[in-house]
Amino acid sequence: MAYKIKTEPATEPVTVAELKTHLRVTGSDEDTIITSYGKVARRVIEKRLNRSLITTTWELYLDFFPANEIEINRYPVIAVSEIAYTDTDGGADTVASSQLDNIQTPARLYPTFDEDWPDTKDVINAVKITFTAGYGTAALVPEEFKGLIKLIVGHLYENRGDEGHKTLSKTVDMLIDLYYPYSV
């Protein structure tokens, strides 16, 4: 099982202006580094919590279809747009329809009622599921995550050398543990 980003988020959950206000920075000389820190902070949270904060398109690769459900461990799942697979003859095919339970964490994908998943050729990554995950726009991202992004950016901004990484790790661990494995 492997996850691959197909389409990156179009925006960030916290704007550069919001980060600069948090950092008490008024000029534009450091906008590039602040923007970079914002992306790093978002990615840290997303990786640690298996989340997408802003709508992102993903591909999930499997070597075969499981007996029943497929768990999608990237939260929150919005929709599944395609289930492609290599059929037993080696041809490309798609599943016409499926059932998505995106209320559960992790989301679960099932074959259509009274159907089974199709058989696949015995090849690596025989199944590719394309889906979108995220809270939507920046306005819909929970404030807890925006606050965490600001704290991480603040720490990175103030501690540009190696000496600050141990305290950052402890702080991030403590704050992220508040949300894992629960859904917000």
trRosetta pair geometry for C-beta under 8 A, 3 or more apart (Angstrom, degrees):
i j d omega theta_ij theta_ji phi_ij phi_ji
1 60 6.9 -13 -162 -173 87 93
1 61 7.0 158 -150 82 37 60
1 62 5.8 1 -99 -98 73 74
2 60 7.4 160 81 -155 43 48
2 61 4.6 -8 57 53 92 108
2 125 7.4 -42 39 -96 118 106
3 58 5.8 -23 -163 -169 97 121
3 59 7.3 148 -157 79 48 51
3 60 5.7 -19 -100 -101 71 69
3 61 7.8 -163 -74 17 25 77
3 73 7.8 -110 -53 71 137 87
3 74 6.3 131 -133 -54 149 130
4 58 6.9 138 73 -163 43 68
4 59 4.7 -18 63 61 96 101
4 61 7.0 37 -1 -15 111 111
5 8 6.1 51 158 -78 134 63
5 56 6.2 -53 -137 176 101 119
5 57 7.4 98 -168 81 62 58
5 58 6.1 -49 -108 -105 46 68
5 59 7.9 172 -104 19 1 79
6 57 4.3 -64 70 112 107 101
6 58 6.2 166 6 -118 94 11
6 59 5.1 95 -52 -26 111 98
6 130 6.5 13 -19 -137 161 100
7 56 6.5 -178 87 -162 71 55
7 57 3.8 45 33 35 104 112
8 56 6.6 -27 -151 -128 26 99
9 12 7.1 109 106 -85 130 41
9 42 7.9 -91 35 155 148 150
9 52 7.3 165 -65 -175 111 99
9 53 7.3 -13 -81 72 158 79
9 54 3.6 81 -143 86 135 120
9 55 6.5 126 -120 67 81 48
9 56 5.2 -54 -60 -75 77 91
9 134 7.0 137 -99 -111 108 153
10 54 7.1 -131 40 151 64 132
10 55 7.6 3 10 69 96 94
11 54 5.9 -161 69 -140 73 157
11 137 7.2 24 52 -151 136 70
11 138 5.6 -79 113 -39 128 113
12 15 6.9 143 75 -90 102 36
12 35 7.9 -171 -17 -152 157 73
12 38 5.3 49 -180 141 156 123
12 39 6.5 -96 -103 -80 126 67
12 42 6.1 -133 -147 -43 91 150
12 54 7.1 -123 -128 -24 19 146
12 138 7.0 43 100 -94 41 122
13 42 6.1 150 15 -106 108 117
13 53 4.8 -51 -56 142 133 136
13 54 5.9 -151 -62 -47 78 100
13 138 4.9 156 -139 -130 40 83
13 141 4.2 -24 -139 30 117 173
13 145 6.4 -45 155 116 165 110
13 146 5.6 -138 141 -93 112 82
13 149 6.2 165 78 -24 116 161
14 18 4.9 -118 -173 85 85 131
14 19 5.7 100 133 -56 114 90
14 38 5.9 -140 76 -144 98 116
14 41 8.0 -21 38 85 129 133
14 42 7.9 -165 22 -66 92 105
14 138 7.3 165 -56 -153 27 120
14 146 5.2 134 -73 -148 105 86
14 149 4.8 180 1 101 138 140
14 150 6.3 -170 -141 -61 164 82
14 153 7.7 -129 91 -12 144 148
15 18 4.7 101 56 5 79 100
15 19 7.0 -143 98 -2 44 85
15 138 7.4 63 -45 -177 82 166
16 19 5.6 -55 -148 39 35 112
16 20 6.1 37 153 -22 68 106
16 31 5.7 40 -175 -151 144 89
16 34 5.7 101 -145 106 89 116
16 35 5.4 -27 -91 -78 116 84
16 38 6.9 -111 -87 -20 63 153
17 20 5.7 -53 -145 36 29 111
17 21 6.5 33 153 -21 62 103
18 21 5.7 -51 -150 33 32 113
18 22 6.5 33 151 -18 64 105
18 146 7.8 -45 146 -175 150 114
18 150 7.4 -89 139 -89 98 112
19 22 5.6 -54 -151 37 34 113
19 23 6.1 21 154 -9 68 111
19 34 5.1 155 113 175 133 113
19 37 7.4 148 -168 83 147 108
19 38 5.5 -97 -64 -76 153 116
19 149 7.9 -79 -92 131 102 101
19 150 6.6 -165 -114 -114 66 75
19 153 5.3 -67 -144 134 115 162
20 23 5.7 -61 -140 47 31 104
20 24 8.0 -133 165 38 56 5
20 25 4.4 -94 -151 69 82 96
20 26 7.3 127 167 -82 116 22
20 31 7.6 -24 -69 -100 126 74
20 34 6.2 36 -70 -177 79 168
21 24 7.4 25 -176 -76 30 39
22 150 4.4 -136 -137 -156 165 115
22 153 7.1 82 90 81 136 120
22 154 6.2 -101 139 -67 111 109
23 34 6.9 -119 6 -118 156 123
23 153 7.1 -86 -60 125 114 106
23 154 6.1 -173 -92 -105 79 76
23 157 5.6 -38 -123 107 131 171
25 30 6.1 -84 -163 59 150 123
25 34 7.0 -145 55 -73 158 146
27 30 7.2 82 88 13 93 84
28 31 4.9 -9 -167 -29 72 122
30 33 5.1 -51 -170 45 82 109
30 34 5.5 84 128 -26 89 102
30 157 8.0 84 157 -139 142 109
31 34 5.7 -60 -142 41 30 110
31 35 6.1 35 158 -23 66 106
32 35 5.8 -54 -150 34 27 113
32 36 6.5 27 152 -18 62 107
33 36 5.4 -52 -149 37 35 115
33 37 6.3 37 152 -19 66 103
33 157 7.6 120 126 -111 111 82
34 37 5.7 -51 -147 37 32 112
34 38 6.5 39 151 -24 63 103
34 153 6.8 57 -155 -172 72 123
34 157 6.9 22 -102 -93 79 122
35 38 5.6 -53 -153 30 31 115
35 39 6.8 28 152 -15 63 102
36 39 5.9 -55 -154 35 33 109
36 40 6.4 33 150 -19 66 106
37 40 5.5 -52 -145 37 35 114
37 41 6.2 37 155 -22 67 105
37 152 7.5 -179 171 120 93 84
37 153 4.4 108 132 -132 117 82
37 156 4.6 176 -136 89 119 139
37 157 6.1 -8 -94 -58 175 84
38 41 5.8 -53 -147 35 29 111
38 42 6.5 29 154 -18 63 104
38 149 6.5 43 -146 175 70 116
38 153 5.7 11 -79 -91 59 134
39 42 5.7 -53 -148 36 32 111
39 43 6.3 29 155 -17 66 108
40 43 5.8 -60 -149 39 29 109
40 44 6.4 34 153 -25 65 104
40 152 7.5 -145 104 139 90 123
40 156 6.8 106 82 -88 138 167
41 44 5.7 -49 -148 30 31 113
41 45 6.7 26 156 -13 63 105
41 148 7.4 169 176 124 108 74
41 149 4.3 114 127 -145 130 69
41 150 8.0 120 167 -28 165 18
41 152 3.8 149 -122 86 107 130
41 153 5.1 -61 -38 -51 148 81
41 156 7.3 -129 -61 -2 100 136
42 45 6.0 -61 -155 39 31 108
42 46 6.1 26 153 -16 68 112
42 53 5.9 -106 -153 27 101 140
42 54 7.9 -10 -162 4 140 103
42 149 6.0 17 -68 -113 67 121
43 46 5.6 -55 -139 41 33 111
43 47 5.9 31 162 -19 68 108
44 47 6.1 -58 -145 38 24 107
44 48 6.1 14 161 -12 62 114
44 152 6.2 -178 54 -146 145 160
44 172 6.4 -65 155 -149 133 144
45 48 6.1 -63 -142 42 25 105
45 49 5.9 -13 171 14 64 117
45 51 6.9 -42 136 60 85 117
45 53 6.8 44 97 -50 125 125
45 145 5.9 114 174 -150 157 98
45 148 5.9 110 -92 110 131 131
45 149 6.8 -65 -17 -72 142 81
45 152 7.7 -138 -43 -14 99 153
45 176 6.9 -166 -125 -102 67 108
46 49 6.7 -78 -137 54 19 87
46 50 7.7 33 173 -136 55 6
46 51 5.2 -115 -129 76 61 70
46 52 6.0 44 -136 -99 119 39
46 53 6.2 -101 -76 -14 102 90
47 50 7.7 17 -170 -69 23 42
48 172 7.3 -175 -48 158 167 110
48 176 4.9 -32 130 -158 142 155
48 180 7.1 -92 144 -62 89 140
49 75 7.4 -77 140 51 91 113
49 176 6.3 -142 -57 -158 100 103
49 179 6.0 -13 -115 107 135 117
49 180 5.6 -136 -113 -81 81 99
50 73 5.1 -54 -172 154 147 85
50 74 5.6 -119 172 -103 83 46
50 75 6.0 70 110 8 86 90
50 106 7.8 -48 127 -98 142 108
51 74 7.1 135 -115 -170 18 59
51 75 4.9 -42 -104 70 75 83
51 76 7.4 13 -139 -15 89 55
51 133 7.6 -154 -166 147 46 120
51 134 7.9 100 167 -107 77 51
52 55 7.0 60 133 -130 126 18
52 56 4.2 -133 -150 28 138 117
52 58 7.4 -137 -55 -40 142 120
52 74 6.1 39 -21 168 101 103
52 75 7.5 -174 20 83 69 36
52 76 7.8 -103 53 40 84 48
52 133 4.1 118 24 105 130 95
52 134 3.9 -70 114 -75 106 79
52 135 7.8 -165 102 -5 71 63
53 134 6.2 10 95 -143 20 90
53 135 6.1 -23 -171 14 47 109
53 141 5.0 32 -178 -121 98 125
53 145 5.8 -175 -117 145 122 150
54 134 5.2 -11 125 -161 19 139
54 135 7.1 -46 -93 49 32 81
54 136 7.5 -51 -145 100 53 21
54 137 7.0 17 -134 -139 89 22
54 138 6.5 -13 -94 -69 111 64
54 141 6.9 -42 -67 -64 68 122
55 78 6.7 2 -123 -18 98 154
55 132 5.7 3 -164 -178 93 114
55 133 7.5 163 -139 85 50 30
55 134 3.9 -155 -83 64 35 140
55 135 7.7 -111 -52 59 66 38
55 136 5.7 24 -44 -122 106 29
55 137 7.6 -11 -5 -58 106 43
56 132 6.9 159 78 -152 36 67
56 133 5.9 -25 61 64 87 78
56 134 5.3 120 7 -49 75 124
57 81 7.8 -21 -138 14 109 138
57 130 6.7 4 -178 -174 100 93
57 131 7.4 171 -151 92 60 30
57 132 5.3 -37 -97 -94 64 78
58 74 5.7 78 -22 73 172 168
58 130 7.3 168 88 -151 48 49
58 131 5.6 -19 63 66 94 78
58 132 7.3 150 16 -103 79 26
58 133 6.0 7 -1 10 126 111
59 128 5.6 -16 -167 -167 108 98
59 129 7.0 146 -158 74 53 46
59 130 5.4 -22 -100 -97 75 69
60 70 7.7 133 116 162 144 125
60 72 6.2 -112 -51 -121 160 88
60 74 7.8 -152 -72 4 113 123
60 128 7.3 149 74 -157 48 46
60 129 4.3 -15 57 59 102 102
60 131 6.8 8 -4 15 110 113
61 125 4.2 -25 -172 -131 123 97
61 127 6.9 143 -158 82 46 62
61 128 5.6 -13 -100 -101 72 72
61 129 8.0 -162 -69 22 28 72
62 65 6.9 92 107 -84 139 36
62 66 7.6 -87 -169 -30 149 83
62 70 7.1 -96 -47 -132 155 122
62 125 7.3 107 62 -132 23 44
62 126 7.1 -52 98 59 68 75
62 127 4.1 -13 61 63 96 117
62 129 7.4 35 -1 -8 107 105
63 123 7.6 -157 -154 94 76 38
63 124 5.9 -47 -112 -132 95 43
63 125 6.5 -31 -91 -48 55 26
63 126 5.7 56 -174 14 38 97
63 127 7.4 -5 59 19 9 92
64 120 5.2 -165 -125 49 71 126
64 122 7.6 -10 -74 -111 118 58
64 126 5.8 28 -81 55 52 132
64 127 6.6 100 -144 -14 9 118
65 70 7.4 -75 -148 -66 71 117
65 85 7.2 -22 -46 -108 105 151
65 117 3.4 -156 158 139 152 147
65 118 6.8 113 -4 58 151 51
65 119 7.9 -116 33 -105 116 23
65 120 6.3 137 -5 -16 88 117
65 127 5.9 123 -65 -74 69 150
66 69 6.8 -26 84 71 128 37
66 70 6.0 156 25 -83 114 70
66 117 7.3 88 59 14 45 156
68 110 6.9 -20 167 -125 73 89
69 108 4.6 -17 -169 -168 128 111
69 109 6.6 135 -163 65 70 45
69 110 5.4 -37 -103 -83 77 80
70 108 6.9 141 69 -160 46 58
70 109 4.3 -23 60 60 101 103
70 110 7.8 -171 19 -69 76 35
70 129 6.9 154 133 -46 154 160
71 106 4.6 73 -173 89 99 133
71 107 7.3 134 -160 77 54 48
71 108 5.8 -30 -99 -101 58 72
71 109 7.9 -163 -72 18 13 79
72 77 5.2 65 99 -76 137 144
72 80 7.9 -151 -61 -80 156 108
72 106 5.8 -175 72 167 46 109
72 107 4.4 -22 58 71 107 102
72 108 7.3 -168 13 -82 82 22
72 109 6.2 69 -28 -20 111 109
72 129 7.3 -114 -95 111 114 143
72 131 6.3 -14 -146 52 151 167
72 133 7.7 -166 147 -75 121 127
73 106 4.6 -56 -93 -110 59 146
74 77 6.7 93 82 -75 77 86
74 106 7.9 55 15 -142 35 107
74 131 7.7 148 67 89 122 121
74 133 4.6 -139 124 -20 103 174
75 105 5.8 17 -102 -130 138 102
75 106 6.9 -122 -65 -121 98 65
75 107 7.2 156 -102 -20 71 96
75 133 6.6 152 141 -166 6 123
75 183 6.2 -128 -177 -117 150 99
76 102 6.6 87 178 173 85 107
76 105 7.9 -65 -105 -95 75 98
76 107 7.6 103 -164 -51 55 118
76 133 6.2 169 84 -160 35 81
76 134 7.0 -61 57 69 74 8
76 135 6.6 79 33 -80 113 58
76 183 7.1 80 -81 -155 99 117
77 80 7.4 7 175 -53 122 79
77 100 6.9 -131 122 -175 129 124
77 102 4.4 -129 78 -123 97 114
77 107 3.8 -41 21 -20 139 163
77 131 5.8 -21 -149 162 104 135
77 132 7.5 116 -162 85 58 48
77 133 5.0 -44 -100 -100 48 92
78 102 7.2 108 -100 -164 9 165
78 131 7.5 157 53 172 70 85
78 132 4.4 -37 54 97 117 99
78 133 6.1 -176 -1 -101 83 28
78 134 6.6 -22 -31 46 120 68
78 136 7.8 116 -94 -72 134 74
79 100 7.0 156 -139 47 46 171
79 102 7.9 -66 -74 -40 37 155
79 131 6.5 -169 98 -151 43 77
79 132 5.5 19 50 42 79 101
80 83 6.6 20 161 -50 125 93
80 98 6.5 -33 84 68 147 126
80 100 5.4 176 2 -76 113 133
80 109 6.1 77 -57 -111 156 129
80 129 6.2 -44 -145 -175 113 102
80 130 7.2 117 -166 81 64 52
80 131 4.5 -37 -105 -97 61 99
81 130 4.9 -52 64 103 97 103
81 131 6.5 170 8 -99 76 37
81 132 6.9 63 -26 -17 111 93
82 94 6.2 -64 -163 -138 90 125
82 128 7.7 4 110 107 101 89
82 129 7.3 177 93 -151 57 41
82 130 4.3 24 50 39 94 114
83 94 6.2 119 78 -163 59 74
83 95 3.9 -16 85 34 122 116
83 98 6.0 74 -13 -24 148 140
83 109 7.7 161 -86 166 132 143
83 127 7.2 -16 -172 -166 84 96
83 128 7.7 164 -155 85 40 49
83 129 5.2 -4 -109 -108 75 79
83 130 7.8 -144 -68 24 37 69
84 92 6.6 -11 -172 -168 109 93
84 93 7.2 154 -156 85 62 38
84 94 5.1 -39 -99 -97 63 80
84 95 8.0 -130 -72 5 22 76
84 127 7.4 153 87 -157 51 47
84 128 4.7 -10 64 61 99 97
84 129 7.9 -172 27 -77 64 34
84 130 7.5 38 1 -11 103 102
85 92 7.9 152 82 -152 33 51
85 93 5.8 -28 67 69 79 86
85 94 7.3 137 17 -105 73 31
85 95 7.0 56 0 -36 116 91
85 118 6.4 167 73 73 150 115
85 120 5.1 -100 175 -103 119 112
85 126 5.7 33 -160 147 83 79
85 127 4.7 -11 -103 -103 96 68
85 128 7.2 -178 -77 21 48 65
86 90 6.2 -13 -178 -144 105 36
86 91 7.2 152 -156 74 61 28
86 92 6.6 -38 -102 -95 60 50
86 93 7.6 117 -128 23 14 84
86 120 5.6 75 72 -164 71 95
86 121 4.6 -64 123 34 107 110
86 123 5.6 -19 76 47 156 127
86 126 4.5 -98 40 -147 103 79
86 127 7.9 -108 17 -58 73 45
87 90 7.2 -46 72 24 68 17
87 91 5.0 -10 42 61 110 83
87 92 7.6 176 0 -105 90 1
87 93 4.6 55 -44 1 112 132
87 118 6.8 -46 -115 144 84 134
87 119 7.5 65 -157 88 65 72
87 120 6.7 -100 -119 -125 24 50
87 121 6.5 56 102 -28 28 93
88 119 5.2 17 -57 110 114 111
88 120 6.8 167 -67 175 61 12
88 121 5.5 144 -127 -73 29 68
89 121 7.3 -96 47 -70 19 116
90 121 5.3 68 -82 -76 55 161
90 123 7.8 84 -118 -27 77 141
93 118 7.2 -61 101 92 137 165
95 98 5.8 44 125 -49 133 107
95 111 7.4 -116 -159 -122 136 80
95 117 7.4 -47 -99 -137 137 72
95 118 6.8 -161 -91 2 91 112
96 112 7.7 -25 80 -23 90 140
97 112 4.9 56 96 -69 98 126
98 109 5.7 17 151 -176 137 95
98 110 6.4 159 -176 79 86 44
98 111 6.0 -71 -123 -122 81 30
98 112 6.1 -106 -105 -49 31 69
99 109 7.2 152 81 -160 52 49
99 110 4.3 -18 63 64 104 99
99 111 7.4 17 16 92 92 19
99 112 6.3 127 -29 -104 92 41
99 113 7.0 69 -42 -42 138 74
100 107 6.5 -1 -172 176 91 117
100 108 7.6 157 -157 85 47 47
100 109 5.5 -16 -104 -105 70 75
100 110 7.9 -168 -73 23 26 73
101 104 5.1 32 130 11 109 111
101 107 6.3 171 89 -161 59 66
101 108 4.5 1 55 57 110 92
101 109 7.7 -153 25 -71 71 31
101 110 7.2 46 -10 -7 102 108
102 107 4.4 -5 -112 -121 64 120
104 107 6.1 133 73 -111 82 34
104 108 5.6 10 63 -3 139 102
105 181 7.1 164 129 152 121 92
105 182 7.7 90 82 -160 160 28
105 183 4.5 -166 -54 -54 153 123
109 129 6.9 174 31 -142 174 152
111 115 4.4 -126 148 96 117 95
111 116 5.7 126 39 -158 172 12
111 117 5.1 -142 -64 -60 122 61
112 115 4.4 42 67 22 83 134
120 123 7.6 -108 149 35 103 81
120 126 4.0 108 162 148 139 140
120 127 6.3 -91 -81 -53 157 90
121 126 5.9 -173 62 -124 69 125
122 126 7.5 -61 -122 -59 13 144
123 126 5.0 121 64 -76 81 94
125 128 6.8 35 173 -66 94 90
135 140 4.4 -170 144 115 101 100
135 141 4.9 142 62 -90 147 54
135 142 7.0 -155 -102 -15 158 72
136 139 7.8 -45 100 63 107 77
136 140 4.2 33 59 45 111 151
137 140 5.3 94 57 8 68 100
137 141 7.8 -110 107 -19 43 84
138 141 5.7 -39 -155 7 42 116
141 145 5.5 -95 168 73 104 124
141 146 5.9 117 108 -52 114 97
142 145 5.2 88 72 6 84 100
142 146 7.4 -156 102 -3 45 88
142 184 4.7 -60 -13 140 167 126
143 146 5.3 -55 -147 39 42 113
143 147 6.0 45 154 -22 72 104
144 147 5.8 -55 -151 36 28 112
144 148 6.5 29 151 -19 62 107
144 178 7.8 -129 -174 104 134 128
144 179 7.0 148 128 -74 139 129
144 184 6.3 -113 48 -146 134 160
145 148 5.5 -50 -146 36 35 114
145 149 6.5 42 152 -22 65 100
145 184 7.3 170 -34 80 107 151
146 149 5.6 -49 -152 31 33 114
146 150 6.6 34 150 -18 63 103
147 150 5.6 -53 -151 35 34 112
147 151 6.4 34 152 -19 66 104
148 151 5.6 -51 -147 35 34 112
148 152 6.4 32 155 -17 66 105
148 172 7.9 91 -170 -127 106 71
148 175 5.4 159 -117 144 110 140
148 176 7.5 99 -151 -72 147 70
149 152 5.9 -57 -148 38 30 108
149 153 6.2 28 155 -17 66 109
150 153 5.8 -56 -143 40 29 110
150 154 6.1 34 155 -22 64 107
151 154 5.7 -53 -147 35 29 114
151 155 6.4 28 155 -18 63 105
151 171 6.9 -139 149 150 123 129
151 175 7.1 142 75 -54 153 169
152 155 5.7 -55 -151 36 31 111
152 156 6.3 28 154 -15 66 107
152 168 7.0 79 -136 -158 73 107
152 172 6.4 54 -96 -90 107 107
153 156 5.7 -56 -145 40 31 109
153 157 6.0 33 156 -23 66 110
154 157 5.7 -57 -144 36 27 112
154 158 6.2 13 162 -8 64 112
155 158 6.2 -65 -144 44 26 101
155 159 5.8 -22 172 26 66 115
155 164 6.3 173 173 163 88 126
155 167 7.4 -152 -152 102 125 97
155 168 4.8 140 143 -103 143 100
155 171 6.8 178 -77 61 156 151
156 159 6.7 -78 -127 61 20 79
156 160 7.3 63 170 -93 58 56
156 164 7.7 165 -105 106 34 137
156 168 7.2 64 -65 -112 68 147
157 160 7.4 -9 -168 -63 22 89
158 164 7.1 148 95 -112 79 159
159 163 6.5 -122 -161 80 107 79
159 164 2.4 53 165 -36 149 165
159 165 7.5 -168 130 -43 128 50
159 167 7.6 170 -65 58 172 114
159 168 7.0 -154 70 -46 142 115
160 164 7.7 56 6 21 21 133
161 164 6.7 109 68 4 64 92
162 165 5.8 -43 -165 3 54 119
163 166 7.9 -54 178 19 40 98
164 167 5.9 -63 -162 47 59 104
164 168 5.8 63 143 -28 83 107
165 168 5.4 -53 -143 36 35 116
165 169 6.2 41 157 -25 67 102
166 169 5.7 -50 -151 31 31 113
166 170 6.7 28 153 -15 63 104
167 170 5.7 -52 -149 37 37 111
167 171 6.3 36 154 -18 67 107
168 171 5.8 -60 -148 40 30 109
168 172 6.0 27 157 -16 68 110
169 172 5.9 -56 -141 40 27 108
169 173 6.1 31 157 -22 63 108
170 173 5.7 -53 -146 35 27 114
170 174 6.4 27 156 -19 62 107
171 174 5.9 -56 -150 35 29 110
171 175 6.3 16 158 -9 65 110
172 175 6.1 -62 -144 44 29 103
172 176 5.7 22 163 -14 68 114
173 176 6.2 -61 -137 42 22 104
173 177 6.1 30 161 -28 61 109
174 177 6.0 -57 -152 28 23 115
174 178 7.6 34 148 -29 55 96
175 178 5.8 -42 -168 11 40 116
175 179 7.9 11 149 1 62 102
176 179 6.1 -70 -163 44 45 99
176 180 5.8 25 152 -14 81 118
177 180 5.9 -64 -126 43 34 101
179 182 5.9 -116 -167 64 45 89
179 184 5.9 -38 -140 -33 113 120
